[in-house]
Every structure is written in C-alpha cells, then in structure tokens.
Amino acid sequence: MKKILVVLAHPDIENNSVANKVIVDRLGAQKNLEIRDLARLYPDFRINVEREQQALLEADTVVFQFPFYWYSVPGILKHWLDEVFTYGFAYGSTGTKLQGKRLIVSTTIGGPESSYQSGEYNSYSVEELLKPLQQTANLAGMTFVPPVLSHSMVYIPDVYNVKEEVEERAQDHFDRLSTAIGQRTELSCRSGSL
C-alpha cells in the first residue's frame, strides 16, 4: 500500500483556521497517511533533519498543505525545505533519495481567483507564484502533480466570508486533493460529512 506524507505548515491551525482545519481533519482520519504538523513539532524552528528525511524516504506521495502567505509558503515550510532538501539527499550527484516520489502542493488562498491574474490586483496567477516549488520538485527528481488550489478561504467573522461557505469550499478542496492523491473514493467515503 502506498504511503502519503502530509507536511502541514500552518502556524496555528487549531485557533486560526477554518479551511485548513477542515482539510487536515479529513486527512487525519485516513490510513497510510502521516501528517507532520511543522508548527507543533518545531515551534522553535529547530528541524530534526534526520527524522524529516526518514519520513520522506518512507513516503510515495508528499503533500505540502499550507495557507498561501505573501505569494509563497509560510516561513516554517521554507525553513523546513532549506534544512531537509539538502545536497546529497534531495539533489546533487548522489542526491537521488526523492526521485520518483510525487509532490502535491495543496494551498488555501484568501483572495478571490479573479484577483490572481495578469492585470489584476495580484498581477500573477497562483500557479505562476508556485513555480519555485515546481522547480524544487524538478531538481529533486520528483513528479510535480498539478496543485490543488482553493480561493476565498479566509473567514473573518462579520468581515469576510461566511464560515459555513468556507467549510464547504474546504470539503470540496479535500475531495479534489483526494483525487490528486489517487485515493478519491477511499479518502472521501471515510471522511464523513461536516
């Protein structure tokens, strides 16, 4: 059976997330899936490189789950990549440990999709802004699966979005992520309803 590793990079998923919490809660109920919550494991940003590399070695598919922050990944995920995707492990003449593994970027975006395109508020599409992660996968010999993206995923009471609508979009995101992972039926059927 294939193993899925979810690298969760949310600074406070329990108290400061609606969308990512729904997605991660659904994922957490699955078999052959490990979630590594970087903020919980490494609140001091001191990454256990050996442990993280071992988790990667045991996985067939790696999912980066995070909220889209300032056109990129949260700081802890960037730090994790810098520490874990090292020369001789992820790249270089002997850095072949991740070759053939699948990488899926799964991110929630606060703004509407219409604002992420040429000539609009954010000038670029999210896919364009995620190119550094695609190149990271390329350099490591990983298969970059098309990202799973969801817009309008921020909930601010009485200011921005309706909580139930964000939860519905998060469930849809989970369903699309399940399809990308290749276990849509298995993951979705066991997830239950909101």
Protein Blocks (a to p, Z undefined) as FASTA:
>chain_A
ZZdddddddfblmlmcfklmmmmmmmmmpghiacddfklmmmnopacfklmmmmmmmpmb
dcdddddeehiacfklmmmmmmmmcghilgcjklmmlgoiacddddddfbafklncghia
nopafklmmmmmmmmmmmnopacddddddehkbccehkgocfklmmmmmmmmmmmmmmmn
opmmmmmmmnopZZ
